[in-house]
Amino acid sequence: MRTWNRLACALLASVSCCGYSARSLLPPHLRTVAVLPATNSTTRPGIEEMLTDSLVAAFGADRNLRVTSLEDADLVLNVDVNSYSKTAAVFDEEQTVSVYDVVVSAQVEAEDQVRSEVFFKGPVSGRKTYDPEESTGTGDPEDAAAAEAVGEVAREIVRRILTQW
């Protein structure tokens, strides 16, 4: 009976540990990424620079792909910020806007330089709500909300690339 108990415990332990890994789903030949300067198809100035900087920071924080030059990259990332919108989200009793919604969208294409094929292509967006009367300490609350939405876009781009298979 003890043998069966030990066998059952060993089997249960081995089965319950399967299926989880902290590693990315990237193919082993992808180790480096070149983040090309993002382009801006919106009327919001400077958002492309914000996204480029956020992407470099997001890849650096993740550490699955090392950011490098175009010549040394296994994966090349092209991003176009194609939409920026600010819309009223909440009104108070006097029909004054009390909360705005900022949405930033981008079209992403990541090309596998090793295999000369598109690795990932698609839209990504980020959203942040803000109170126009709220002080952020960094200036305009819309600018702070835009920066947070851009950061969300960058993190989502990294997540989608790392989980693409």
C-alpha positions, 0 to 999 in steps of 0.5 A, spaced: 500 500 500 505 504 501 508 503 494 502 505 491 501 511 495 508 513 493 507 512 486 500 516 486 504 522 490 510 522 485 505 522 479 501 527 482 507 532 483 509 531 476 503 532 473 501 538 477 508 541 475 507 541 467 505 546 463 508 553 466 514 556 464 517 563 465 520 563 459 517 567 452 515 563 447 520 566 442 523 561 437 530 560 439 533 564 433 530 570 436 535 574 441 535 581 439 531 586 436 532 593 433 526 598 435 526 603 429 524 610 430 516 610 430 512 614 425 506 618 427 500 619 422 496 623 427 496 630 429 499 629 436 506 632 436 512 628 439 508 621 440 512 617 436 518 619 440 514 617 446 513 611 443 520 609 441 523 611 448 517 607 451 518 601 447 526 601 448 524 601 456 519 595 455 524 591 452 529 592 457 525 591 462 522 584 460 529 582 458 527 576 453 530 580 447 536 585 447 535 591 444 541 592 438 542 596 432 539 594 425 545 591 423 545 586 429 538 585 430 534 578 429 528 582 429 526 589 426 520 592 429 516 598 425 511 602 429 506 607 426 502 611 431 496 611 427 490 614 431 490 619 437 483 621 440 481 624 446 473 624 448 469 626 453 467 620 458 464 622 464 459 628 465 457 632 471 450 634 473 452 641 469 454 637 463 461 639 464 466 634 462 469 631 468 473 625 465 476 624 458 478 618 455 485 618 451 486 612 446 493 611 442 493 606 437 499 603 433 500 599 427 506 594 428 510 590 424 516 585 426 520 582 421 524 576 423 531 578 419 533 571 420 528 567 416 526 573 412 519 573 414 514 577 418 513 575 425 508 579 427 503 584 424 497 587 427 494 593 431 495 595 438 492 600 442 492 603 449 487 607 453 487 612 459 482 616 463 483 622 466 480 628 470 482 635 467 482 638 473 486 633 477 494 636 478 499 631 476 505 634 478 508 634 471 504 639 467 498 638 463 493 632 465 492 630 458 500 629 457 500 625 463 494 620 460 497 620 453 504 618 456 501 612 460 497 610 454 503 610 450 506 606 455 501 601 455 501 600 447 509 599 448 508 593 453 502 590 449 507 590 443 512 587 447 507 582 450 504 580 443 511 579 440 513 575 446 507 570 446 507 570 438 508 563 436 
